[in-house]
Amino acid sequence: MSVTKVIRKARRRHNCDGCWAQIQPGDSYLTHTALSGDDYYHDALDRDTLKPANRPIRIKECAGCATRYGRGHFLEAPE
């Protein structure tokens, strides 16, 4: 997966792309962006057409999945 990670705070309800849990407004979550040339990008399909992707792919990850897969430290508040 791409190393491009961004911490976001939800303004509306989203589904996590890992476990389909609800990300509620105010919750922090990670977005990963896979660009052309990334390993994950070549295996991915466009969600709308189910054909190989031809644009950047953005994946939303809830705090539960981030913690489960070892990326929970990205969501911690800086001190």
C-alpha positions, 0 to 999 in steps of 0.5 A: 500500500502507498506510504501517502497517509493523511489524518482527517477528521470526519465532517460526515458519516463514511464507511471504512474501506477495511471493515465497513464500520461507520466513521462518525462525524468528529472521528479521526481516520486515515486516508491512503492514496495509491498512485500509479507506480505503487504496488497496491495500485496495479492490483486495484479495480475502479469501484464504479466500473470494476476495470483496472484503475486509471486514477489515484485510489483513495482508501479510508481507514477507521481508527479500529483498522488502523490500530489492528494493522499497526498504524494506530500511532498515526492517529494519536494527538501530538504532544 
